[in-house]
Amino acid sequence: MYELAPLIYDLAIMLSVAAVVVLLFQRIHQPVVLGYLVSGMLIGPYITKNGFITDINNIKILSELGVIFLMFSLGLEFSFHKLTKVGFSALITGIFDVSLMILFGYLVAFIIGWSYNNCLFLGAAIAISSTTIIFKAINELELNSRRFAEIIYGGLIVEDLLAILLLVALSTIVLKKNVTVLDMFFAAGKLILVVSAWFLVGYSLVPTIFRRLSTYINQETLTIVSVALCLFLVSVAAYFHYSTALGSFIMGSILAETVLIKRIEEIIIPIRDIFGAVFFISIGMLINPIIIIEHWREILLISLVVMLGKVLVISIGTFLTGQSIKTSVRAGFGMAQIGEFSFIIATLGISLHATNNLIFPVIVAVSSITTFTTPYMIRLSGIIAEYLETRIPHRIKYFLNSYSTWIYRVQSSAGKNHLLGNVTTRLVTNGIIVMIIFILINKFIYSHIYTIFGENDYIKTVSGMITIVLSSPFIWGMIFSHKLSTVTEYANMKFSPIVFVVWLVTFVEISLLTFFYFYTWFLAAIFIALFIVFFIVAYRMLEKSYSWFEAQLVKNIKMMPTKYQKYKELAPWETHFVEMEVGNKSPFINKTLTESKIRERFGVNIVAIYHGHNVIFAPRGNVLIHDSDKIIVLGTDEQIERIKHKVTVMSQDSDFTPQLDNFVLKPILIDKYNKMVSKTIRSSKLREQLNGLVVGLERGNNRVLNPDPDTIIQVDDLLLVVAVEWKKIL
């Protein structure tokens, strides 16, 4: 008789039990993840005497594949394009939340009396909210179109990215017993360098290869190629002693920029679901219910810290970045839980033998409690936000709204400075490439020469000079990064603070790399001479730099208001995009935009209309609305909620969803040199230049949505513009 491998028996038991439990959990409207955990508990060694699973080692391997494909799938949903659309608010809020929650978790564990490693891993575990659970809760409550949901989604992307860094940091801390600040600094620097190298090589090669393959590659081959690339970078990450999750996530984010991303996502989902299920079931097998019962006080305390801490931290962080009180509160309540990443962090602690058997079931129990409360917290957030909006005293409300306006203007003013995108990016990119060249030559060329000829200053000097020569194109790119700028004002600079900083950064980097890898007295003398020459030549730039900074300081001090202006209630400034599909019973069918009076009745803007394969951007008033048209609407939460019932529910067409990525909402701060000053919005030709719309105007403390086209643009106005593709027009 043919004997079946124990692994197949184990998988049959695991997936069969999980299928029944998950169906039950779906029936009672609970997250699937919790069903997997319960399944693991039922077949684990703590419920029955010996447990049902025998081939533990192979199950661990499949479980690791589960983490790899979960992170790979998460990377497919992440791209730098999406990160740029996440915005300042989500970025700062995510960093603020993770940092403080790590501290809160550590302090709570310390008060309970846990060891250092347990404190550290608990802090990391409660810092990351669950992307899967929050997405599911918001979808079920049909709140995708709300402004706070956009902030939450952006914050989750940032937190997932920070979680990857946390995995690396925790591994470094545990493996190196005595870790100093300097060790962490070098570890972070090494991580940034290695990851940057992967991204540079990946973005240079992978999208180009996939563009060539896109015309003829079939599903089977695409599956093999995608999984092969994922496992290849996983192996590279293991070679550099980093977690497999890091490699899979990065390859996923690289593939997210390819033309075949939608096809890749579709074929990876089944693979992710199978191996992910094995991972979560194997986690459930580690849960000891007796420990949960014995430590219910600690579990309850940590659950309260997670919910209250995240509500407070995320609400404050979101508000500090310029969001309204209502949006901030709802974002805080929406992210007040932990999930799958917490399990991954806890599993890392067990695999490194850094934590005891207590922390894992505690984290799972806390996740279960906070997952159960998530939908209720989201519902409650609306009530609390409305209560705060109506009960806040008049003066405090004025101050808070003024702060929000000031932050928005600061961001708009900073957005006019194209230095970051045109100079700093080139400087950093070329600097990373130079570092990579120095490391590769030292590791793979000089080390071999050294073994043949022995330690020799002459050999080291020649190797250093050769390295500098090979790096020279990229060193040139650093020195003259402002010359390569597409912005004329930077490209024509000769002596300025910007040029001085660029030269100084380049000189310092080359000096440090040379001394670190190829130090000799001869090279030291050369660089000392160059250093003296540099400051002689840069004397005038130093003088101008100081004068410039002094002038800016004086200017900023003079611009500070001496007294509050008269209070005027600010209109809501929380517009965002929503996709809708026109239903067959909509009253707008076969009417023009002028006849339907959508803008006048609901206050929203129709940014684009998709009629079959025809796309109309910034449609005029004579455009007809047809049945099943797809429309892109811009408005506030309240405006969108009013019109949604007159049009239809949000489109669930997966082919249509990516269209939102084509639209950008940007502020334009008008200074005295702007060519649009004293022109009307209509005569400024913004609509024609951007293929978009002016949807808002802020003047002083007044904010006007949908300003009249005949409004004259004045100095210090802030225009809110929506466009299909943003380009420099000022």
N, C-alpha and C positions, 0 to 999 in steps of 0.2 A: 504493500500500500504506500502511496506517495505521501510523504510527510511534509506538512506545510510549515514554513518558517515561522518561529514564534512572533516575529515582528508583524506578520500579516494577521495573525490571531489578535494581537494587541490592537492593531489599527481597526479591525472589525469591531472589537468591543468598544473602543474609544468613540468611533464615529457613530455607531449604532445608538449608544446611550446618549451621545450629544444630540443626535437627530431628534430623539423623543423629547429631551429636556428643552431644547431650543424651540421646538414647535409649541411646547407648553408656555414658555416664556413669551413668545410672540403673541400667543393667545391672550395673555394677561398684560400685554403692552409693556414688557420689560426688555432692557437691552440684551442682545444676543450674547455679548461678552459675559454677562453674569451667568447665562445658561451654560456656557462652556466651563466656567469656573465650578459651578455646581456639579456638572458632569464629572469633572476631574475629582471632586471630593467623593462622589458616589463610588467611583472605581479605584480610589486611592487606598493607601495602606491604613488610614486612620478610621474609616467607616467599617470596613471588613478587616478580618484578622491579618490576612496576608496581602490583600489587594488582588485585583484581576490582571494586572500588567506584570509581565515577566522579563521582557527584553528592554530593560531600563536604558541601557547604553545607547541602543539604536533609536529609542524614543527621544533621548536627549539630542541626538544628531538631527532628527527631523524637527525637533523643537527649535534648534538653532537656525535651521532653514526657515522656520516660521518667522523668526525675528528678522532674518535677512530680507525675506519677501515683503514683510510688513513695512520695513523701512524703505525698500525699493519702491513700493507702491506709493508711500508717502512722498518720496522724492519726485515721482512722476507728477504729483499734484503741485509741486513747488518749482518755481523757476525765478530767475532774477527779474524777469519781466513782471511776474506777479508781485515780487517783493517791492519793486518800485511803485506798484499801484497800491500796496498796503498802506503806505504813507507814514508820515512822521508820528502820528498818534499811536498806531498799532506798534510801531517799533519801540518807542519809549515806554509805552504801557507794558509790553511784554518783558522788557529788561527790568523795569521797576518791579513788576510782579514776581518774577523768578528770583531776583536778588533778595527781596524782603521775605518771601515765603521760605526760602532756604534758611534764613536767620530765625524766623518764627519756629519752624520745625525743629531746628537744632536746639533752641532754647526750651521748647516743650519737652523734648526727649531728655535733655539735661536735667530738667526739673523732676521728671519721672525717675531718673536715676540710671539711664542707659549709658552704655559705653560710648567712647568717642566715635568709633566707626558707625555704630547704630544711629547716633545723633546725626551724623553727616548724611547717611543714606536716607534717613527719614526726612530731613530737610529737603534733599533733592527730590525725593518721591512726591512730596506734597506740593512741590513748586510748579508741576506741569499739569495743566488741565487736559482733559480727554477730548481730542479732536473728534473721534468717532461718536462718542455719546452726545456731545453738544450739537454736532451736525444733525444727528437723528432727532434730538429733542426739538430743535428749532424748526426742522422740516415738519414734524408731526403737529406742531402748534401753528404752522403756516405763517411764520414771522420772518421768512427769508428777505422780504422786501423792506424791512425796517433798517433804519440807519445803524442802530446799535448792533444788529447782526453783522453788518459789514465790519465794524470795529472788532467784534469778537472773532470773526474769521481771520482778519489780519493779525490779531494778537496770537491766535493759535498757530499761524505759520511761523511767527517769530519764536514762540515758545518751543515749537518742535525743533527749530534750528538750534536754539539754546540747549535743548535736551541732548542733542548730539554732542555738543561741547561738554556738557555735564558728564556724559558717559566717559569721555576721554579724560576729563579732569579727575573723576573719581578713581579710575584705573591707575592714573599716575600717583595719586595720593596714597592709595593702598599698597601698590607695588614698591614705592619708595617710602620706607617707614618714616624717615626724618626729612620731611619736605619743607624747604624754606621758601620765602617769597621769591628769592632769586631762581630757585628750581622751577617754581610755577611760571615765572616770567619766561625762562628759556623753553619750558615745555609748551607754553602758549605760542611762543615765537616759532618753534619747530612745527607745531600743528598748523599754524597759519601758512607757513612756507610750504609744507607738504600738500595741504589741501589746495592752496593756490596753484601749485604746479599741476595737480590733477585737473583742476578746472581749466587752466590755460590749455593744457594738452587736449583735454576732452572737448572743449568748445572749439578748438582749432580743427579737430579731425572728425569727431563723431557726426555733427550736423551735416558736414559736407558729404561724408560717406552715405548717410541716410538719404540725402537729396538724390544721389545717383542711383540708390537702390529703390526708391519709391515707385518707379514706373513699372517694375516687374516682380518685386519680391512678394511671395505669397505668405499666408498666415503662418504656416508651419515653419518656414525658414525665418520669418520675423521673430517667432517665439524663441527659436534656438539662438539667434543672434542676440536678442535682448537679454536672455538669461545668461548667455555666455559672457557678455559684457559686464553684467552685474556680478557674477561670480569671479570674474577676472579682477575687478577692482576690490572685491572682498578679500581676495588672496593677496593683493598688493597691500591693502590695509593691515592684514595680519603680519606681513613681512616687516612693516614698519612698527609693529607692536601696538596697533590701534584696533579698536573694536570693529567687528564685522559690520555692525550697524552703520558705522561711519562710511565705509566703502560703498555699501549698497545704497545708502541715501544719496551720496554724491553722484553715483552713476545714474540714479533715477532722475536727479535734477538736471543732469547733462542731457539725458534723453528727452526731458520735458521741453527742450528747445528745438527738437527735431520736427520735421514735417509729418512724421508718422506717429506722433504722440498719442492721438486718439486711438489708433489701431493697437498700439502697444498697451495702453491702459486696458482695453477690452480683453486682450489675451492674457494679461497678468492677473486680472481679478480672480479667475478660478484658481490659479496657482496660489495666489495669496490667501484665498479663503480656506483652502485645504490645509496648507502648512500653518497658517495662522490659527486655525481651529486646534491643530495638534499642540501648538505652543500654549494656547490658553488652557486647554484641557490638562496639559502636563503641569501647568502652574496650579490648577485646582487640586491636583494630586498631592501637592506639597502643603495644602492647608489642613491644619489640625483644628477641628471644631472645638476641642476641649480647651485649647489655648485661647480661642476667641471668647469662650464663656468665662474663663478664669480672669481675663483681662478686659472685661467689658468697660470698666471705668476709663482705662487708658484709651480705648477705641473711641468712646464717646467724647472724651476730651479732645483728642486729635481731630475728630470729625468736626467739632465746633470750631477749632482753630482754623481748619481748612475753609469752612464756609464763611465764618465771620472775617477771617483774615483776607481771603480773596475778595470778598465784597468790598471791604474797606480799601485795600491796596489798589485794586483795579479801578475802582470808582475814582479815587484820588488821582491815580496816574493818568487816567483818561481825561479827567477834567483839566489837569495841569497842561495837557497838550492842546487845549483850546476847544474841547467838546462841551456841549451843554450839560447841565445838571441831569436832565432826563436821560440823555444818551449814556452818560457816565455811570449812573446808578444801574441802568438796565444791563450794561456791559459787565459790571461787577457781579450782579446776581447771576448772569448767564454763564459765567466761567467759574462758579464756586464749587468745583468738584475735581476729582482726579480719576485717572483711568489707566489705559493700556501702557503708557510710558512709565507710569509708576511701577507697574509689574516688571517691566524690562529693567528698570533701575534696581528694584529689589532682587531680581534674578541675578544681576551682575554682582551684587553684594554676596549672594550665596556662592556663586561660582568662584569668586576670589577668596572665599572663606573669611570675609571681612565682617559679616554680620551673624548673629545667632538665629535660632529657629523661631524667635518671637516676632521679629519685625515683619516677616513676609505675611503671615496670616493677619496681622494687625493692619497692614497696608491694604490688603484685599478687603477686609471688613470695612475699613474707612471708605474705600472706593465704592463698595456696595451701597453703603448708607448715602453717600453724596450723589451717587448715580440715581438712586431712587428719588432723592429730593430735587434733582435738577429741573424737571418740568414744572414743579410747584414753585421753585425759586424764580424761574423765568416769568411765570404768571404773576407772582407776587410783586415782581420788580415794577410792572406797569402801575400798580396801585400805589406803591411807595413813591415812585417818581412823580406821579400826579400830585400826591399829597405834599411832597417837598416843594413842587412848583408853586402851589397855591399858598403855602404857609410861610415861605421865606419872606422876611421883612423887606420892605421896599428898598431901603438903602443897601442891604446886603445883595439883593438881586441886581441892583444897578452895578455894584462893584464886580460881581461875578460876570455879568454880561460884558462889562468894560474890559475885564481881563481876557475873556474869550475873544473879543474883537482885537485887542492888542496882539495876542498870540497869532491870530490869523494874519494880521498885517506884517508881523515880523517874518512869518513864513513866506508871505508873498514877496516881501522885499528881498529875502534871502534867495528866493527862486529866480530873481532877476540876475543874480550873480552866477554866470556860467563857468566860473573858475573851477568848481568841483568836478564838473563833467568833462571839461576841456583840457585842463592842465593837471590837476591832481590825479585823475585816473591814469593818464599816460605816465606820470612820474612813478606812481605806485606799481603799475604793471611792468614797466621796464626795470624798476628796482628789484622786483621779485625774480624776473628772468636773469638778471645779473647775479643774484644770490644763488640761483639754481646752477648757473654755469660754474661759479666758484666751487660749490659743493661737489658737483660731478667731477670736475677736473682733479680736485684734491682727493676724492674718494677712489676714483677708478684709473687715474693716470699717474698723478704724483706718487701715490702709495706704491704702485708697481715700480716706478723709477727708483724710489727710495730703497726698496728691497734689493735692487740690483747694484746700485752705486753707493748705498749707505747715506747717512746724514751729511749733507753738503750744502753750504750756503750758496754756492754758485748754482747748483741744481735747483734749489728752492727759489732763488732770484729769477732764474730763467723761466721756471714754471709760473711764477707770479706774473712776469711780464707777458708770457704767452696767454695766460688767462685774461689779463686786462685787454690784450689785443683782440681776443675772441669775443670779449664782452663789449668792445668799443662801439658797435652799432647801437647797442641798447644804452650804453653810457651816454652816447650822443643824444639818444631819444630822451634821456632824463634831463640833460643840461638844457636842451632846446625844446622842452615840452611845450613852452609857451609859444614858440615859433610855429609848432604844428597845430596850434589851436585854430579852430574855424571862426573864432571870435576875433575880429580885426583888432580891437583895442588891446588884446593880450599878445597877438602875433607881432604887433609893431613895437612892443616894449623893448627898451634897451637897458635902462637902469631904473629899477623900481623895487619895492619891497617884495613883490612876487618873484621877480627874477632872482633876487638875492637869496630868498628862502630855497628856491629850486636848486641853485648852485650849491648852497651850503649842505642841503640834504644829500645831494649827489656826492659831494666831496667826502662827507662824513661816512657814508655807506661804503664807498670804495676803500677808504682808509681802514675802516674796521675790518672789512672782509680780507684785505691784503695782510694786515697784521695778524689776524686770527689764523689764517690758513698758510701764509707764505712769508712769515716774518723773518727779515734779516736786517742787519744794520744798514746795508746799502739801500734797501727799499725804504727804511725808516728815514734816512737822510733825504731821499728824493721827496717823500711826502711832507717832511718838515719844510723843505724849500718851497714846495708848491703851496703849502699852507701860508707861508709868509707872503708869497707873491699874490695869493688869493686875497688876503686882507688889504694889501697895498692897492690892488686894483679895485677892490670892493669898498674902499674908504668912502667914496662919494655915495655909494648905495647905502652904506650904514647911516650916513648923515641924513640922507633923504628918507630912509626908513623910519628913523626916530621922529623926524619932522612930520611925516605922514601919520604915524600913530598918535602923536601929540595933538595934531589937528583934528583927528577923528574923535579923540577923547573929549576935547573942548567942545566940538560940534554936538556930540551926544549929550553932554551936560546941559548945553544951552537949549536943546530940543525938549528937555523934560518939562512937562506942564507944571505951572506953579499953582494951579487950582483946577478943581473939577469943572467941566463944562456942565451946562444945564442938562438934567437928565431927560432923555427921550427913550422910550421903550424901544428896544431893538426887535425887529422882526426875526423870525426863526431863520437860521442860515445853515440848515442841515439837509440840503438837497442831495439826492443820490439817484443813480440809474436803476431802472427796473425794466425787465422784459415782460411784455404782455402779448396775448394773442386775441384778436377780435373774434368774439363768439357770434354765432349765427342769429342771436336774438338781441344783439347790441343795437341801441338806438342810433349809433353813429354810422351804421352801414349805409353806403351809397350817398353819404353826405361829404361835402368838402370840409376842410378844417375850419374855414370861415363860418360855414353854416352850423357846424357842430358846436362852435364856441367853447372848445375844450379849455383853452388857455384862460378865457374870461371866467368860466364857471368853476373850474377846479384849480386854477393857478399853476398847473403843470406845463411843461414844455414837451412837445413831440420832437425828439431829436432826430429820429429816422423812422422810415416806414419800409418794411420788407414785404413786397408784393410778388410772391413767387421768387423768380430769380432776379427781379428788378429791385434795386435798392435806391431809395430817395433820401439823401442826407439833408438835414435842415429844410424840411419841406415847406413850401409856400402855402398860402391860404387856399389856393385853388386845387390842391391835391385831394383826390377822393379817397375815402376809407372803404375798403372792401372786406367781405367776410373772409376770415382766416388770415388776414394781414398780420404780420408780426410788427410790433411797434416798440421803440425804445423811448421810455418816458423818464423825464427828470423832474423830481419834486421832493417835497418833504414827506415824512411818514404819514401825516394826516391827509395831505393832498392825494397821495397815492392810494391810501385806503378808501377815500371817497370815490375816486374814478375807477378803481379796480372792479367794483361791482357793476359798473356801467359798461365795462369792456369785457373782461373775462378774468379767470385766474391766470397766474403766471404760466407761461409756456414751459412744458416739461420736455420739449424736443431737444435732445442732446446735440443735434446738429446746429441748433440755433443758439444755444447757451454761450459759445465762445464769442458771439458778436459783441458782447459787452466789453471785451478786452480792446475793441477798436476805438472806444470812446474815452476821452480824457476831460476832466473838469479842472480848470486851472484859473488862478487869479492873476490879474495884470494890474500892477500898481503903477499909476501914471505919475511920472515926475515932470518937472518943468521943461525938460528937453524932449519929451515925447512928441512925435509928429501928429498925434491925435488930439492934442490939447486944442480947445475951442472949436472942435468939429462935433457934429452930432454923431450918435452911434451909427445912424444909417450912412452918413457921408464918410465915416472912417473906413468903410469897406471891410470891416472885420469879418462879416459874414462871407464875403467872397474870398478873402485871403485864407481863411481857416476852414471854409466849408462847414461852418458851425454857427453858434448862436451866442449872443450876449444875454445871459439869463439872470444876472444880478448886478446891482450897483450899490456900493457903500460910499457914502459921503459924510464925513464927520461921524456922528453917532447914528445916522439914519441908514437903514438897509432897505433896499427896494428890490423885490423879486420881479422879474419881467419888466424892466424899465421901458419907457416909451422910446421908440427908435429916434424920435426927434430931440431926445435929451442931449444937451451940450456937455461934452466931456471936459472936466476941469482938472487942474493940478491936484494931486493927492487923492484923486478918485481911485477906488478899487473896483475893477470890473471882474465879474465872474463869467468865464467863457467856457462853453462846451464845444469840443471839436472832434472830428474823426481821427485826425493825426495831428499832434502838436508839433509846431515848427516855430522857429524864431522869427518873429515878425516885427519886433521893436528895435 
